[in-house]
Amino acid sequence: MTRKRGQKASTETRSDDPMGLTLNRLSSRWLISREVHPSVGREAWMRDEPAVIRTGIHFEAVRLPAALVHDLAATVSDEAVSRQSVERAFHGMGIHGAVIADPARRWYYALVPPGTAEEWADPGFECLGRDHYLGVPAAHRAEPPGTHWLLSPPEGEGDLCDVDAVRRLITSRCEGRTR
């Protein structure tokens, strides 16, 4: 089954797989396929914990402060900041998938193509490239508590966030703060 860009991952479960670990196999396989020890990641996901995955191979990650994203969400919606308003803020910037929410640390991570960190020059916003690690939730983890996919997990490089869209999100909010 192929998902369209931006389409949410399925959250159905089978009776013999109550946590839905067999779902989103393409995302799961792709995310850990180049790890030295992919079984370690799979075991973490089976415990419903994030797998620690090295960035710079399949993807890199731009770390976005939750306060910045929530400020943007508040400007695009007249309602209180909610998951839906945050999703609309990302969608409004052209980001439709591959975003991780880490509410405990108050970060969002936009997964971007490998090589982005080499060219990244946005002060105050780190791009985790080679030699960094990121806690990546299992593909079925689409809701809190804990680290989860705010927008659907990628099944391949074509599902990663567009770097220019991530920059638009950053600059639109930073420009709004200086007005």
Buried (B, 14 or more C-beta within 10 A) or exposed (E): EEBEEBEEBBEEBEEEEEBBBEBBEBBBEBBBEEBEEBEBBBEBBEEEBBBEBBBBBBBBBBBBBBEBBBBBBBBBBEEEBEEEBBBBBBBBBBBBBBBBBBBEEEBBBBBBBBEBBEEBEEEEBBBBBEEBEBBBBBBBBBEEEBBBBBBBBBBEBEBBBBBEBBBBBBEBBBEEEEE
